[in-house]
Amino acid sequence: MPISQAEAAHRAASDAERIAWVDEQDRQLGALPRAQLRERGLIGRATFILLFNSAGLLCVHRRTLSKALYPGYWDVAAGGMVMADESYAESAARELHEELGIGGVILRECQRFFFDQADNRLWCAVFSAVSDAPLILQPEEVLEARFISVEQALAESVVRDYCPDSLQALRAYLEMQRQDNGC
């Protein structure tokens, strides 16, 4: 499938991005391009932002077909890789703004966890945010988005392709909610 010039430029920029490379205790070891982290089975850092509207519905979006991981899958969280010079919170704010056009909101960090899949090893920080602002979708990342209940998202994940890392982020968030963490 041919890709547009914009998508080719986006991929080249992604390859040049230097991602925080960490160990299994989340201690930073250096910085590497995203593709090298995956190819070598190394661990990077990532953020997952669960965006809710004031009615309590969760924003789910469908990833573009050109994504290296989980192309065309539904995603329950905005987010992405943490750059070498960023904190988790800075990455979360950047990613939420880039992917969904949402900025200036309070981001609450809820949980951190380690996700370990052969082609996707990550230390993850889960954030939540509430906004009723209109979404502005990043065309290189997001095909479509909608707000649904958490229960509906979990039910759909059984019959549709949903990103396993963001589903784990949602489950971590829900566990914190059950413990009344207030995130």
BELSUL-V649165 format. One record per helix or strand of 2 or more residues. SS is the DSSP state (A for helix, B for strand). FROM is the first residue (numbers start at 1). TO is the last residue. If there is no record, write none. Layout:
((SS:FROM:TO) (SS:FROM:TO))
This chain:
((A:5:16) (B:18:22) (B:28:33) (A:34:40) (B:43:52) (B:58:63) (B:74:75) (B:78:81) (A:88:100) (B:108:117) (B:120:130) (B:142:148) (A:150:159) (A:164:178))
